[in-house]
Amino acid sequence: MFGLSELAIILIVVAAVLAIKKLPELTRSAGKSARILKSEARAARDADEPGTPRVIQGEAVRREDPDPGTGTQDTPRG
């Protein structure tokens, strides 16, 4: 009937036919993964450089009043 080599060839052909349908999806996800890896490597390299200021988006820093006697801070009045 079929030997081991013939069965292996048939399985390879079936796997290739099934893989052709998924090939565009696989290449798209591989490209997306490569872009993410590249941007993360760039961010890690930029973070290692001393002297470059870091900007954190979305944070507001409120400065403290240097002279508490001026009364410019919001204080509850009673």
Backbone as a chain_set.jsonl record, in Angstrom:
{"seq": "MFGLSELAIILIVVAAVLAIKKLPELTRSAGKSARILKSEARAARDADEPGTPRVIQGEAVRREDPDPGTGTQDTPRG", "coords": {"N": [[0.845, -1.179, 0.0], [0.854, 2.067, 1.021], [3.975, 3.486, 1.689], [6.169, 4.768, 4.261], [7.526, 7.046, 3.321], [5.921, 7.936, 1.169], [3.575, 8.575, 2.527], [4.51, 10.657, 4.13], [5.109, 12.577, 2.169], [2.534, 13.095, 1.163], [1.318, 14.203, 3.474], [2.887, 16.519, 3.742], [2.18, 17.905, 1.408], [-0.577, 18.33, 1.874], [-0.427, 19.928, 4.178], [0.865, 22.151, 3.084], [-1.064, 23.084, 1.272], [-3.136, 23.806, 3.019], [-1.805, 25.766, 4.466], [-1.441, 27.833, 2.663], [-3.809, 29.265, 2.599], [-3.759, 30.615, 5.004], [-1.532, 32.211, 4.809], [-1.443, 35.113, 4.102], [-2.482, 36.269, 6.47], [-0.637, 35.381, 8.371], [1.742, 36.636, 7.472], [1.021, 39.302, 7.78], [0.671, 39.516, 10.591], [3.252, 38.909, 11.373], [4.668, 41.081, 10.332], [3.535, 43.153, 11.825], [4.377, 42.423, 14.383], [7.129, 42.712, 14.044], [7.323, 45.491, 13.668], [6.47, 46.413, 16.179], [8.464, 45.32, 17.829], [10.697, 46.686, 16.853], [10.055, 49.369, 17.499], [9.966, 49.205, 20.293], [12.617, 48.512, 20.843], [13.88, 50.825, 19.973], [12.799, 52.657, 21.801], [13.846, 51.654, 24.195], [16.575, 52.044, 23.736], [16.668, 54.84, 23.567], [15.91, 55.485, 26.156], [18.091, 54.733, 27.601], [20.007, 56.649, 27.169], [21.669, 59.101, 28.902], [20.806, 62.355, 30.149], [18.871, 63.153, 28.379], [15.765, 64.673, 28.378], [12.813, 63.354, 29.86], [9.529, 63.106, 28.791], [6.416, 62.835, 30.038], [3.34, 62.067, 29.002], [0.166, 63.439, 29.778], [0.31, 63.964, 32.503], [-0.043, 66.291, 35.068], [1.734, 68.674, 36.849], [1.579, 70.221, 39.862], [2.764, 73.162, 41.163], [4.208, 73.955, 44.284], [3.485, 76.567, 46.622], [5.958, 78.901, 47.26], [6.053, 80.714, 49.396], [4.209, 80.394, 52.084], [2.799, 82.306, 53.479], [1.55, 84.164, 51.852], [-0.972, 83.542, 51.033], [-1.987, 82.595, 48.605], [-2.642, 80.055, 47.892], [-5.274, 77.664, 47.49], [-7.387, 77.654, 50.096], [-9.661, 76.405, 52.472], [-12.232, 78.511, 53.607], [-13.644, 79.574, 56.594]], "CA": [[0.0, 0.0, 0.0], [1.682, 3.264, 1.102], [5.125, 3.428, 2.572], [6.333, 5.93, 5.137], [7.944, 8.21, 2.534], [4.76, 8.421, 0.422], [2.672, 9.181, 3.497], [5.112, 11.925, 4.526], [4.923, 13.511, 1.056], [1.111, 13.478, 1.146], [1.091, 15.104, 4.601], [3.52, 17.806, 3.439], [1.353, 18.576, 0.394], [-1.812, 18.773, 2.536], [-0.067, 21.046, 5.056], [1.16, 23.307, 2.231], [-2.335, 23.584, 0.732], [-3.847, 24.469, 4.105], [-1.04, 26.935, 4.905], [-1.587, 28.902, 1.678], [-4.973, 30.072, 2.978], [-3.409, 31.424, 6.18], [-0.296, 32.933, 4.579], [-1.541, 36.573, 4.258], [-2.676, 36.598, 7.888], [0.63, 35.139, 9.061], [2.706, 37.672, 7.119], [0.552, 40.551, 8.388], [0.981, 39.508, 12.019], [4.706, 38.944, 11.515], [5.066, 42.464, 10.099], [3.11, 43.949, 12.985], [5.277, 42.073, 15.482], [8.437, 43.31, 13.767], [7.229, 46.933, 13.928], [6.408, 46.595, 17.63], [9.791, 45.024, 18.362], [11.59, 47.775, 16.448], [9.753, 50.573, 18.284], [10.365, 48.954, 21.68], [14.075, 48.578, 20.899], [14.234, 52.242, 19.867], [12.451, 53.293, 23.07], [14.814, 51.215, 25.206], [17.846, 52.696, 23.445], [16.52, 56.246, 23.922], [15.814, 55.594, 27.611], [19.416, 54.506, 28.177], [20.859, 57.809, 26.971], [21.506, 60.072, 29.989], [20.776, 63.759, 29.765], [17.712, 63.487, 27.558], [14.601, 64.817, 29.252], [11.69, 62.455, 29.618], [8.242, 63.773, 28.808], [5.347, 61.889, 30.313], [2.104, 62.68, 28.56], [-1.029, 63.267, 30.6], [0.525, 64.277, 33.903], [0.077, 67.71, 35.4], [2.465, 68.853, 38.097], [1.196, 71.468, 40.51], [3.876, 73.698, 41.938], [3.889, 74.394, 45.633], [3.704, 77.985, 46.871], [7.201, 79.02, 48.026], [5.822, 81.504, 50.6], [2.854, 80.07, 52.517], [2.16, 83.446, 54.113], [0.917, 85.059, 50.883], [-2.388, 83.199, 50.938], [-2.399, 82.37, 47.219], [-3.114, 78.696, 47.713], [-6.696, 77.471, 47.793], [-7.598, 77.17, 51.456], [-11.067, 76.571, 52.844], [-12.494, 79.615, 54.526], [-14.713, 79.155, 57.462]], "C": [[0.894, 1.247, 0.0], [2.835, 3.013, 2.069], [5.204, 4.711, 3.399], [6.708, 7.183, 4.341], [6.778, 8.78, 1.724], [3.777, 9.125, 1.344], [3.2, 10.545, 3.955], [4.938, 12.969, 3.426], [3.484, 13.994, 0.982], [0.803, 14.448, 2.278], [1.715, 16.478, 4.359], [2.694, 18.58, 2.423], [0.067, 19.104, 1.018], [-1.52, 19.972, 3.448], [0.219, 22.3, 4.239], [-0.122, 23.914, 1.676], [-3.119, 24.325, 1.81], [-3.135, 25.746, 4.547], [-1.19, 28.095, 3.929], [-2.754, 29.808, 2.027], [-4.646, 31.021, 4.13], [-2.189, 32.318, 5.959], [-0.425, 34.453, 4.686], [-1.708, 37.014, 5.708], [-1.377, 36.424, 8.675], [1.653, 36.225, 8.743], [2.306, 39.02, 7.724], [0.902, 40.604, 9.867], [2.493, 39.525, 12.257], [5.229, 40.363, 11.292], [4.715, 43.366, 11.257], [4.021, 43.676, 14.176], [6.658, 42.691, 15.282], [8.421, 44.811, 14.034], [7.199, 47.217, 15.423], [7.779, 46.365, 18.255], [10.766, 46.15, 18.05], [11.336, 49.033, 17.273], [10.137, 50.392, 19.748], [11.881, 49.014, 21.824], [14.542, 50.028, 20.814], [13.941, 52.969, 21.178], [13.431, 52.903, 24.171], [16.167, 51.879, 24.993], [17.79, 54.166, 23.838], [16.464, 56.441, 25.434], [17.181, 55.425, 28.271], [20.326, 55.717, 28.054], [20.642, 58.817, 28.1], [21.479, 61.5, 29.435], [19.605, 64.132, 28.886], [16.501, 63.588, 28.471], [13.498, 63.85, 28.863], [10.396, 63.239, 29.747], [7.178, 62.699, 28.993], [4.034, 62.58, 29.986], [0.987, 62.428, 29.571], [-0.843, 63.544, 32.068], [0.652, 65.777, 34.09], [0.752, 67.814, 36.759], [2.086, 70.209, 38.653], [2.352, 71.934, 41.376], [3.383, 74.174, 43.287], [4.21, 75.874, 45.775], [4.968, 78.13, 47.718], [7.015, 79.787, 49.329], [4.396, 81.257, 51.072], [2.122, 81.252, 53.153], [1.403, 84.361, 53.144], [-0.569, 84.758, 50.706], [-2.87, 82.964, 49.515], [-2.884, 80.967, 46.969], [-4.597, 78.643, 48.064], [-6.819, 76.866, 49.182], [-9.076, 77.37, 51.791], [-11.235, 77.704, 53.849], [-13.725, 79.287, 55.347], [-15.423, 80.189, 58.128]], "O": [[1.632, 1.454, -0.963], [2.666, 2.403, 3.125], [4.39, 5.62, 3.236], [6.244, 8.275, 4.667], [6.66, 10.0, 1.605], [3.211, 10.155, 0.981], [2.423, 11.48, 4.147], [4.65, 14.129, 3.72], [3.24, 15.18, 0.763], [0.091, 15.429, 2.061], [1.13, 17.495, 4.732], [2.526, 19.792, 2.563], [-0.34, 20.226, 0.715], [-2.296, 20.927, 3.478], [-0.146, 23.4, 4.653], [-0.251, 25.137, 1.618], [-3.707, 25.37, 1.533], [-3.787, 26.706, 4.958], [-1.074, 29.249, 4.342], [-2.692, 31.011, 1.773], [-5.206, 32.115, 4.211], [-1.845, 33.107, 6.839], [0.433, 35.063, 5.325], [-1.136, 38.022, 6.122], [-1.06, 37.234, 9.546], [2.358, 36.69, 9.639], [3.171, 39.793, 8.135], [1.381, 41.63, 10.351], [2.957, 40.099, 13.242], [6.141, 40.8, 11.994], [5.495, 44.241, 11.633], [4.395, 44.601, 14.897], [7.285, 43.142, 16.241], [9.389, 45.354, 14.566], [7.836, 48.164, 15.885], [8.206, 47.134, 19.117], [11.575, 46.525, 18.899], [12.281, 49.695, 17.701], [10.592, 51.344, 20.382], [12.382, 49.517, 22.83], [15.488, 50.419, 21.497], [14.734, 53.801, 21.619], [13.803, 53.74, 24.992], [16.838, 52.24, 25.959], [18.758, 54.693, 24.385], [16.926, 57.463, 25.939], [17.402, 55.92, 29.377], [21.325, 55.806, 28.768], [19.536, 59.339, 28.245], [22.058, 61.792, 28.389], [19.361, 65.318, 28.664], [16.241, 62.677, 29.257], [13.284, 63.567, 27.684], [10.202, 63.961, 30.725], [7.066, 61.773, 28.191], [3.666, 63.566, 30.624], [0.88, 61.343, 30.142], [-1.791, 63.367, 32.833], [1.373, 66.447, 33.351], [0.377, 67.12, 37.703], [2.254, 71.23, 37.986], [2.854, 71.189, 42.218], [2.288, 74.721, 43.414], [5.116, 76.378, 45.112], [5.048, 77.538, 48.794], [7.748, 79.539, 50.286], [3.46, 81.841, 50.526], [0.908, 81.178, 53.341], [0.68, 85.252, 53.59], [-1.335, 85.621, 50.278], [-4.061, 83.119, 49.244], [-3.486, 80.704, 45.928], [-5.103, 79.464, 48.83], [-6.414, 75.729, 49.422], [-9.667, 78.389, 51.433], [-10.474, 77.827, 54.809], [-14.721, 78.781, 54.829], [-16.351, 79.911, 58.888]]}, "num_chains": 1, "name": "protein.A"}
